[in-house]
Amino acid sequence: MFTIEHEFDATIITLIDEGSPNLADDVTISAFEDCVTLEQLDPRSDELVTITLSMVQVNDLLAALNLPEGSYRLVRDRSQDSSLS
């Protein structure tokens, strides 16, 4: 299950684990103009952990989701289209 909320400066997506008896804490993804943050509560330390991805890293992640194992580099041309090499 997930929720989507649109705020002034970000789109907030919350992923809610419903998959198994050992449920993970919710993951909150905030998409801003210049970066994306992922937040999740660490149950061992009871602290919120935040990871920040640049937009280049987000684009690399999107490309990686549908590729087989290997090492890749996105080649960006001047028209902002991406191709793999």
C-alpha positions as CSV (number, residue, x, y, z in Angstrom):
1,M,0.0,0.0,0.0
2,F,1.2,3.5,-0.6
3,T,-0.1,7.1,-0.4
4,I,0.7,10.2,-2.5
5,E,0.4,13.7,-1.3
6,H,1.3,16.9,-3.2
7,E,2.7,19.8,-1.1
8,F,3.9,23.2,-2.1
9,D,7.5,22.2,-2.8
10,A,7.4,18.4,-2.9
11,T,5.5,15.3,-3.8
12,I,5.4,12.9,-0.8
13,I,5.1,9.2,-1.3
14,T,4.7,6.9,1.7
15,L,5.3,3.1,1.2
16,I,3.5,1.0,3.8
17,D,4.7,-2.6,4.2
18,E,1.8,-5.1,4.1
19,G,3.8,-8.1,2.8
20,S,4.9,-10.3,5.6
21,P,4.6,-11.0,9.3
22,N,7.8,-9.1,9.9
23,L,6.7,-5.7,8.7
24,A,9.2,-3.0,8.0
25,D,8.6,0.6,9.1
26,D,7.0,3.0,6.5
27,V,9.3,4.6,4.0
28,T,8.6,8.2,3.1
29,I,9.9,9.5,-0.3
30,S,9.9,13.2,-0.8
31,A,10.6,14.4,-4.4
32,F,11.8,18.0,-4.6
33,E,12.9,20.0,-7.6
34,D,16.6,19.3,-7.0
35,C,16.7,16.0,-5.0
36,V,14.8,13.1,-3.6
37,T,14.9,12.1,0.1
38,L,14.0,8.7,1.6
39,E,13.2,8.4,5.3
40,Q,12.6,5.4,7.5
41,L,12.6,4.8,11.2
42,D,15.5,2.6,12.3
43,P,14.0,0.2,14.9
44,R,17.4,-0.5,16.5
45,S,18.2,3.1,17.4
46,D,14.6,4.5,17.2
47,E,16.0,7.4,15.0
48,L,14.8,8.6,11.6
49,V,17.3,7.8,8.9
50,T,17.4,10.1,5.8
51,I,19.1,9.3,2.5
52,T,19.3,12.1,-0.1
53,L,19.7,11.4,-3.8
54,S,20.5,13.9,-6.5
55,M,18.4,13.9,-9.6
56,V,21.3,12.3,-11.5
57,Q,21.3,9.4,-9.0
58,V,17.4,9.1,-9.3
59,N,17.8,8.9,-13.1
60,D,20.5,6.2,-12.7
61,L,18.2,4.3,-10.2
62,L,15.3,4.4,-12.7
63,A,17.5,3.0,-15.4
64,A,18.9,0.3,-13.2
65,L,15.5,-1.1,-12.1
66,N,15.0,-2.8,-15.5
67,L,18.6,-3.9,-16.3
68,P,20.5,-7.2,-15.7
69,E,23.5,-7.4,-13.4
70,G,26.4,-5.4,-14.5
71,S,28.1,-2.0,-14.5
72,Y,26.6,0.8,-16.5
73,R,27.0,4.6,-17.1
74,L,24.2,6.8,-18.5
75,V,25.4,9.0,-21.3
76,R,23.5,12.2,-21.4
77,D,23.4,14.2,-24.6
78,R,22.6,17.9,-24.9
79,S,18.9,17.3,-25.5
80,Q,18.6,15.7,-22.0
81,D,17.9,12.3,-23.4
82,S,19.8,9.4,-21.8
83,S,21.3,6.4,-23.4
84,L,23.2,3.5,-21.8
85,S,26.8,2.6,-22.5
